């Protein structure tokens, strides 16, 4: 590798961050970790990598959250260095690489570096890693911070720098540093050019059940056109922020008649189109209106922008735990993102931001976006961590912990794939899947599907689903046919991805394997068997499908004609919705029932199912595909089938389907108290415990129910008595008696607390006069639980609540006596309750006895 120094003076000409390089050097002289915070456009991405390269002979790797940003940053630095791209400065992104053995600075996406570390965990040829745009809190960047922390423990010569425009510097510094000493922070601030804020709220709603409304897109387009007309500077452009690629294209289409140079900027565009926008324009060329997704918030610099039109909407991942899905939703952009967007107008001079909402709505928006780690599907992340040797992130210093629910779902998926073992460690299969640059489920489908269909078709499907290609009407098969018949940069990128994926498919003679796109659904079904779906409703507006997982989702277009679908992407209905299903199928392929069985035979069941109608068991033989019922006929089950079906029905419906008699309910309460206070051998009688072990206590009753006995006629008292532990059961009535004898001679029933109220106490409600002279509060459960007394008036109304009778007679009783003796003069209210005879009668009757 060449060690020739970079000319920092020439590279940094006109960049304000050049003034901060001495501070960066001083911080790196003192340690190997650093946090840099500086606004967009100051030059940190351009200057810090060559500065580090001038201090060490090895390679400097710079991560970016997006491919277009990695390419643009590399191209810009190579241009300033005066060297061809791919020599001293290069880049590596998915499907594209421009580096050689002499490359000193390599820009990569975070995902590329993560997978590189699986093969080179020590990063032996790398001297420094710069994590750029950390404020975006991309999942892969967060994971890199944790992994690089472990590498630095083994390599004291590895430098790690985190950079961002709006960084929570102290928090990141604490993670990059040690428990005792956080990493130093270089905070570079420059006077901002003046920014004029204008508000242009839409008269129409921005969002409805279908997503972004057409009226709002019209409003954004009109606002952008008006902004362009207001610009006096012929070199100035307008930048419009929209939430997603669809909205970008819709706004661009509305602006085409203006005669302006309308450009789109989003991740689905070919690299050449993205690069053309970033390079800017000559002064003699037409003014541009650039419509962009969040891509241009901070990762990229779009030159010439003096007005920003902000829709104030953003698209971000959101996990739906109930449906077991993660999808993109459109919602209010955070104020932090809006500030980033506005800053693009003041890069080169005074600028203006026009926000398409009012000030009240802006103030109510979230302060900052949620980190991806909190909202994304963690399957790929969990596999990478398992391969790294940190199952579930154990031992890593992460900015935020992995959310428990999402992590649990991810680990279950990986176990089903055979990618991890019971301890969460990667298997050989798991390590092989992790090296395929796609989601682990698609990686598994690629490997297994190559033996069922033509390997190229398998690679085509996986490349399509792994990329950014837009699918007409969500139809995978139609998209592949279109890509096969087209030319262009986007098709070239997909074709390159296909060739790359082919290296991981099954080799050998494939002439007898299906190559038609009709088999594309089989690959999808192999990846996502729980998303195999059957049509359950058809309307003029589309169709509704039931997925094997139990979720209902809608779809429009040609796919609505298919009886069965293999669904690759389903999300909550923040976009287009069919038939009011509440979820939308975003990507799918038609599939036959036979293909579904081939892909997911483990989901097929054929058994007797029982349900309770009017509290009586009704049995049907059902053939199911997960939650999808393929056939259902009433049957008289065999005894074994009937009991098994009853068990499932009770566990599904719960114990509330029985009528609990007072005796059964009281027995359960008494047992619950002893289990809570004494533990074993007294049984757990919570709903969960009883449902988990029905045979241990409900065996004979299960047989009766299977034969048709109504649930309402089942007496649970003898069933619960089967749980009494022998020989300890002999002392049950002493430890938890049904009744308590009070001094008057009455035997009063003890009201035990419900089984699901662990903090409640057993209560005895008794007339106050029946307890005269009683000093020692009785205790249950071997003396562990004092009885709580509700002392009543002669009319049965509560006068006092106490579990300390001695204290009551010595204190509060005098006040009760003063208030009650006139109201109940026929009953005794002695001054000295200690010497009075306890009675449940009036004074006159007590005297006769």
N, C-alpha and C positions, 0 to 999 in steps of 0.2 A: 504494500500500500504506500502510495506517495505521502510524504509528510509536509509538502509545501504548504506554507501558511496561507490562509485566506486574507485578502486585503480588506480588513474590517472598515478602514476609513472610506474606501470607495463604496463598499456594500452598504454602509450605514449613512451615506450622504442623504441629508434631508429627513432622516428618521430620528424622531426624538429619543428613542430608546438607546441611541448611541451614548447619551449622557449617563445612562445607568450601568454601562458595562463595567466601570471600575467597581461599583457596588457588588455586581455579580461576581467579579473576580475575587474580591475580598471575601465574600461569603464562601466561595468554593475553595479558597485557600484554607479556610477554617474547618471545612467538612465536605462530605460527599453527597449531601442532600440539600435541596434548595426549593423554595417556593417563590414564584415570580407572579406578581399581579400588575397588569398594565392594560390600558384601554385598547380596543381594536385599532389597528392602523398605526400604532406607534413603532412597530418594527421588531417586536420581540421574536416572532416566528422567523424573521429573516436574519436577525443578528445573533441570537443565542447559539444556534447550531454551529455556525462557522467559528464563533469564539471558542466553543468547547473543542472543536476540531483542531484549533490552533494550539490547544493546551495538551493534547494527547495524540498518540500516533494511530489509535484504533478507530473503529467506525463509530459514528454518532447516529443513533436511530431516533427519529422523531415521529411520534404517533399523532394521527389526526382521527377524528371520529368519522370522517367521510372520505370516500375515494376521491371525489372531485377536489376536496381541499388538499389531500396529499399530493395529487398531481400538480395542482396550481402552485402550491408552496415550493415544490421541487423545481418546477419550470422557472418560477420567479427568481429563486436563488441561483440557479445555474446561469440565468441571463445576467444577473448582477456580477457573478463570478467570471463571466466571459468564457465559460466552458460549455461544451455540448452536454445536453441533458443525457444522463445515463453514464457519465464519466465520473467527475469528482462529486457531482450531486445527482442522485437518482431517486427512484421511488419504486415501491412494490405494493400493489393493491390486488384484490381478487381478480384474477384473469389478465393481469397486465403487469409488466415488470420492465424497468429501465435502469439496470445497475450492471456494474462489472467488478472485477477484482480490485480495481483502483478506487472504487467509490468510497468517499470519506463520510458523506452525509446521505442517509437514506430515509426518506419519508415513507411511512407505512400507515395502514389503518391499524387500530388497536387489535382487531381480530387476527390480522396477519401475525403480529408479534406474539399474541397468546399462543397460537398454534406452533409458531417457531420455537417457543420455549419448551414445548413438549419434547422436541428432538434435541434442543440445546438449552437445558435448564440453567446452565451457568452463564449463558450468553458470552462464551469465551472470546469471541472475536469483536465484542462490543465494549467500548470504553464508557459510553454514556447513553442513557435513555432520557429523552425529553417527552413528557406527556403534555401535549398541548390541548387547549380548550377543556380543561378539567371541569370548569363550571357547568358544562352541559350534563355532567353526571351520567354519561353513557355507561351502561353495565360493563362493557368490556374494559373501559378505562378504570373503573372502580376495581375490577378484578386484578388488573395489571399492578395497581398500587400495592395490593396485598402480596402478590407473587414477587414483585421486585423487592419488597421489604425482606422476604426470605433470602433472595439472592444476595442482597447486600450484607446479610449476616455471614455469608460464606465468602464474599468478595469485598474486601475493604477498598478496592480500587475502582469499583463501579459507581459512577455518578448518576444520580436520579434527580431530574428537575421537573417540577409540576408548574405549568404556566396556564394562565387564564386571564380573561378580561374582567370578569366579575367573580372573583374567587373568595370563598370563605377561607381566607388565608390561614387564620389561626388553627382552624379545624384540620385542614390538610397538613399543616406543618406538624401538628401533634401526631398524625398518623405516619408521616414520612420520617419523623425523628425517632427518638427512643422514649421510653417511659420517663426518663429523667430530663431529657433535653429535646425540645422540639426542633425541627429544621428551621434555619433562618429564613426570613421573608424579605424580599426586595420588592417594595411597593413603589411603582413608578407612576406618577400622576402628571398630566400636562393640562394647561388651561384649555378648556374645550371651546370650540367655536360656538357662537350663539345659536341656540335652537329655538325656533318658534313653534309652539304647540297650537294646533287647531283641531277642533272637534266637529265631526260631520256624521252625527248619528243617523242611522237608516230609519226611515219611516216604517219600514216593514221588519218583521222578525228576522233575526239572523239564522236561527236554527228551528227546525221542526222535526217530526219523527223520521223524516227521510234524510236529515242532515242539513247542510247549508242550503238555504232557500234560493230559488232563482232570483227573487226580487232583491235579495241582499247582494248577490253577485252583480246584478244590474247596477245597484248603487255604488259598489266598489269600482266598477268599470267607469261609470260617469264621473266619480270623484277623481280617478286617475287621469282621465282625459282632460278634465277641467284644470287639474294641477299642471299638466304638461302645457296647456295653453297659457298659464300664468307665468311661465318661466321666461325671463328676459335674456338670460345668458344662453347663447346658442350651443355652448359646450356642455350644458347641464342636462342630466337625465332624471327620470322618475323611477323609483323602485317600489313595487307593490308587494306586500306580503299576504299570501293566502295560506290556508292550513294544509292543503295537500295537492298532489299532482292533478287530480281531476278539477279542482277549483282553479288552479293555475291555467289550465287549458280553456276552461269555460270563460274566465275573464279575458284571456288573450283573444278568444274568438269574438267576444263582444267589442274589443278594441280594434280589430282589423280594419273596419271602415274608416278609422280616423286618419289613415295615411301615414301614421307614425311607424317607426321601426319597432314592432312589438316582439319581444323576446321572452321565451320561457326559460326558467331555470329550476330544475328539480332532478332528483336522483335517477329518474327513469330515462332521461335524455341520453343520447350518445355522448361519449366523452368530447368529441369534436364540437358539438353544439354547446356543451357546458363551457369549454375552454374559450370559445368565441365570445361569450358574454363576459367572461372574467377579463379578457384582454382589453376591453373597452372599445372606443371608436375614435376615428379621426375627427377633427373639428369640422371638416367639410361634409361629413356624413350626417344623415338624418338623426334627429333626436330620438332617443330610445325610451320606451317604457318596458322595464324588465319586471316580469311577474315571477316571484320566487316563493318557494316554500321556506321553512326555517333554515334551509341550507345557507342563506346569505346573512343570517343573524350575526354570526361571529366567525364562523369557519372560513369564510371567503371575503375578499375585498372586491367590491364591484366599483370600478372607478367612474367618476363623473356624476355620481348621484348627489342631488341637492334637495330633492323632495322625496320623502318616504310616505307612502299611503299604506296604513296598517289596518288590516281587517280585524286585528285583535283576536284572532282565532288561531288555535294550534291543534295539531293532531299528535296524540301521544298514546303509548300502550296502556291498556288498563285490563287488569285481570278480573274475570268474573268467576269467583270461587264456586258459586252455586252451580254454574253450568260447566265448570272445569275448562274454561277457555280464556285466552288472552287475545285481545284484538285492539286495533286502533280506534280511538274515539275522538271526536271533534268537540272542543270545549274552549272556554275563555283562555287566552294566552296569559301567562303570569306577567306581573308588572316588570319583573326583572327582564323577561324576554322582550317586552315592549320597549324598555329603555335601550336594550341592545339594538333593536330594529331602528329606533329613532336615531341612534348614534351613527348609522350609515349615511345620514344626510349631512353630517358636519365633519366628515373626514377631511375635506379640502377647503372648507370655508363655512360661512353661516348657512344654515339649512332649516328646513321645515318638515315637521311630521304632521300628517293629517290622520287622526284616528277615527275610524268609522263607528265610534260609540260615543256616549256622553261621558262627562267627567264622573258622574255617580257610578256608572257601570265599571269604569276604569278603576275607581277606588275600591270597588268590591271584588275585583279580580284577585286571585292568589298572589302572594308576594313573590314566590319563586316556584318553578316547576318541581314536581316530585322526581326524585332520582329514579332512573330506570330499574335499579335493583329492587325497588319497592313495588313496581307495577308490572314487570315483565315475566314471561315464562322463563323459568330458571333451568330447564332441562339441559341445554347446551353448557351453561355455566357450571352446573353440578357435575357434569361429566368431565369437564376440563379440570375442575378442582380435584376430583377423584383420581384422575391420571397424574396430577401434580403430586399427589400424596397428602392432600389436605381435605379428606372427605367432609362435605358440608361446610367447608371453609374453616375447619378446626385449626386453631393456632395462627390464623392470618390476621394481620392488622388491617381491617377494612374501615372505610369511612362510616358505613352503616352495616349492621348485620344483615345476613340473608333472612328475609321474612319466613317465619316457621311454616306457615300454611303452604306458601308457594314452593318452598324447599321440599316439604313432605311430598307434594304432588310430583315434583321433578324426580325425586328418588324412587317413587313408586314406578314411574314411567321407565326409568333406567333399569330397575330390577326386572321389569317385564321384558325389556329388550335383551336381558342377559349382559348388560354393560357393566353392572357393579354386582358385588357379592353382598351377603347379608350384613357385612360390616361397613358397607358403603365404599369399598375399595374397588378400583377399576379391574375388570377381568381382561383377558387377552382380547376378547371381542370388543370390549369397551375401548381399549386403547386403539384398536384398529378403526373403530367408528369415529373416534375423536380426531383422527388424522384426515378424515374426509371433510372438506370445508363446507359443511352444511349442517342442518339440524340433525341430531342423532337419529330421530325417527326416519327422516328421509335417507340418511346414510344406511340404515338397516334395510330400507326398501330397495335402495340401489343395489346392495349386495345380494339380497335374496331374490329380488325381481329379475335380475339378469339371467336367472335359470328358468324363469317362467315366460318371459317375453323377450323380444329381441333386445340385447343389451343397449343398443343405440336408443331405442324408445325409452328404456328405463333412464338412461342418461339425459335424454331430452326432457322428460317429465321433471326429474330432480333439478336439472339446471334451470328450468322455467320457474319452479317453485322456490328455488334458492335466490333468484335474481329479482330485479325490479321491474320486469316487463309487465305492462298493463294488459289485463285479460278482458276482451270484449265479452260482456254478459257472463262473466265469471267462468267461462267454459274453457277448461284446460285443453281438451281435444281440439276445439276450434282454434285456439291460440297456437298450438303446435303446427297445425295445417297452414295457418297464415305465415308463421315464421319460416316454414320450409319453402314457401313459395315467394318470399320477399328477399330484397337485398337492402343493404344499408348498414350503418354503424351499429344500430341496436341488434340487428340480426347477427352481425359479426361477433359481437360480444357474447350473445347467447351461444353461437356455434363454438366459440372458444371454450365456454363453460362446459358444453356438451363433451368436447374432446377431453377436457380435464376430468370430467366425471367418468368417462369411459374407462379410464385407467383403474378405477375401483370396482368395475363390474365383473361378473363372471365371464371368463374367457372360454373359448372353444367353439365348436360348431353350433351356430344358432339358426340354421336355416329352417328348423322345424318349430321355431318359437314365433309367437305373434308379433308382428311389426306394425300392424294397423293402429291408428290412434284409438280405435275402439278398445284396445287393451290398456290405454293410459290409466283408466280408473283402477285397474288392478294394482298398479304401483302406488297410487294414492292410498288405496285400502290397506296395503301392506304397511305403509307408514302410520296411518291413522285409523286402525280398525274400529275404534270406538266411535268414529264419525261416519261410518257407513250408514246411509239414510234411505228410508222408504217414504214415498209420497203418501200422505194421509188426507190431503185436501187439495182441490184444484179450483181456482177461481179465474175470472177474466183478468185479474191483476197479477197472476203468477200461481205459485203452488207452495204448500207447506209440507215440510218433511219432518219425520221423527227420526232422530239419530239413535244409534245403538246405545249411546250413553244416556238417553232419556230426554235430551234437549230437543225442542221443536224450533225449526228455523225456516225462514222463507227465502224464495229465490224468484227472480223474473227471467224472462227471455227464453232461449231455446232449451235450457236445462230443465225448465218446468214441465217439459213433455216426457222426461225420463221417469220410469217407475222407481228405479234405484239410482242413488248417487254415491260416489266416494268423495267425501268433502275434505278439502285440504285446509280451508280457512273459514271459520264461522265466528261471528262476533256479536256482541250486543248490538241492538238495532239503533245505532247512531247515524247510520246511512240509510240506504234504501231498504225498505221492509216489504215483504210480501205477505198478504193475508193476515196481517196483525199478529204475527207469531212472536214478536218480541226479540227475535234474533235474525240475523241475515247471513246467508251463505255467500261468502265473497269469492271463493274459488272452489271448483268441484269438477268432476268428470262423470259422465254416465257410466254405469256399471251394470252387469247382469247379476241376477241372483246367484248363478253358478260361480261367477268370479268372486262375489262376496263370500261365499262359502269357502272357496279356495284360499282367500286371503286371511280370513278370520274364523276358521273352524272352531277355535277355542271359545268363541262367543255363542255357539249354537247350543241350545238346550232343548230337551224333549222330556217334559215331566208334568206331573199332576200339580196344579196350583189350586190353592183353596182361598176362599174369601168368605166373609161373614155377611150374610143377608138376613136381616131381622134376627141377628145374633145366632144364626144357624149356619153351619158350614155348607158351602156350595163348592163343588169340585169340578174342575175342567182340565182336560189334557191340552197343554199348550206347547206348541213349537215356537221357540223364540230365537231371535237374533239379537242378543243383548236385551234392550227394552222393546225391540220391535216384535210384535206378535204376528207370526206368519200363519198360524191356524189355531183355532180354539174350539173344542167341542165338549159338551157336558159329559161327565163320566161318573160311574160308581167306582171309586178307587179301591184297590186292594187295601188291607189293613195297614201294611207298611207304607204304601203311597199316601193313604189318608192321614196317618200320623205325621209323616214328613211334611205334607202340605199344611197341616194344622200348625205345626211348629213355625213354618215360614210365615203363615198368616198372622199368628200371634206376635211374632217378632216385628212384623211390619206395622200392625195396627196398635200394638201396645196392650198393656194390662187393663186399660180403661174399657175394653170391650166386655169385661166381666162385671157382674153386679156384686160389689163387695158388701157382704152383710156386715152388721155392726160387730158381730163376733169375730169375723175374719179381719176386719179393719183393726179392731182392738188388739188381737193377737199379733198382727204385723207390727203395730206400734210398740208393743212390749218387747218384741224381739229386736226391733231397731234400736231401742234404748240400750239393751244389754250389749248388742254388737258395738255400738258407739262407745260405751263406757268400759266394757271388759274385753272386747275383741274376741279372738278364738277362745272356746269353740262355738261361741254364739254366732249364728249365720248372718251374712249380709242380706237384707231383704229389700234393698233398693230395686227400682224398676230394672236398672241395667243388670244387676246380679241375677234377679229372678228370670229375666228373659234369656240370659246367657246359659242358664242351666235348667231348662224346663223339665227335663226328664227326672232330675233329682227330687222334685217336689210335686210335679203335676202329671206324673206318668199315667195313672189310671184315668184321670180326667181327659188327657189327650186322646186316649182310646174312645172314650165316650163321645167326645166332640167329633172324632172321625166317623163315628157311626151315626151322627146326625143329632145328637143331643144339643139343644140350644145352649148358647153360652150363658144365658141368664139363669139356667137351672143348675149350673155348676156351683157347688158350695166349696169355697176356697179354704174354709177353716180346717178340715182334716188334711187338705193338701199342705197347708203351712205347718201343721203339727208334725209332718214328716221331717221337717227341717230341724226339729228339736234335737240337740245333741245328747246322746246317751254316753255315760250315766249322768252328765251334768244336768239333764232335763229334770231330774228329781228335785232340784232346788229352784226350779223356774218360778214357782208361785211365791217363794220366799224373796227372791231377788226382784221380781217384778209382779207383785200381787195385783189381782183385779180390783180389790177393794181395800180400804184402810179403815180399821176400827178406831173411832174417836172416843174421847172420855165419856160421852153421853151413852155409849153402847151402840150407836148407829154404825153400820158398815157402809161407808161412802165410796162410790165408784171413783177410781183414779182416772183422770183424763190424760192419757199419754200423748205426747206430741206426734204429729205425722212423721212418717219415715224420712221425708225429704226436708225436715226442718231441724237440723242438728243443734241449733242454738236454743230451741224452745225447751221448756221445763215441764215435767209432769205436774198436774194441777189437781188439787182437791177443793171443791167448792162446798162449804159447809156453813150452817148457821153459827154465828159467833158464840151464842150461849152454850153450844154443844162442846166447846173447847175450853171452858173455864178451868183454870188450874193446870193446863197442859204447858209444861215448860220446854220439854225436849222436842224439837222439830224432827219428825221421822225422816229417815233417809232410805233411798232405794239403791238397787244395784250394789249390794254389799257395802252400804254406807257412803257411796261416792256421790249420790245425787239427792240433795234436800228437796222435799216436796214443797211446792209453792202453794200456799193457802190463799184462797179467795174467801174471806170471812164475810158472811151474808147477814143482811137484816132479817127480821122475822118474816118479811114479805119476799125474801129471796133476792134482794138487791144488794150489790157489792158495797161493802163498807170499807174494807182494807185488803191489801195484798201484801203478804209477808212470807218469808221463809225463815223468820226468826221469831217464834212465838213468845219467847221470854222477853225480848226487847219490846214487843208489841204491848204485852200486859203492863210492863213497867213504864211505858211512855204514851204512845198514841191512843191507847184505850181510853184514857181520861177524856180526851177531846171527843172521841166517838160517843162515849156515854153521855156527855153533856148535850150533844146534838140529838141523840136518839131516844133518851128516856121519856121525853115528853111526847114524842111521836108514837112510841110503842109502850105505853104505860102498863099494859097487861103482861109484859115480858120482863124478866129480871135484868137489871142493870146495876149490879152491886158495885160499891166503891172499891172493894177488894176482890178482884177476879180470881186471886190465887186461892182464897178459902171458899169461894162459892161452889155449889154443887152444879156440875154440868147438866144441862137438860135440853131437850128438844121441844118442851111444852111451855105453856104460859105459867105464870106464877101460881094461879089458882089450881090448875090441874096438877102441877108439880107438888103442891101441898097435899093434894088428896092421895097421891101415890106413895 
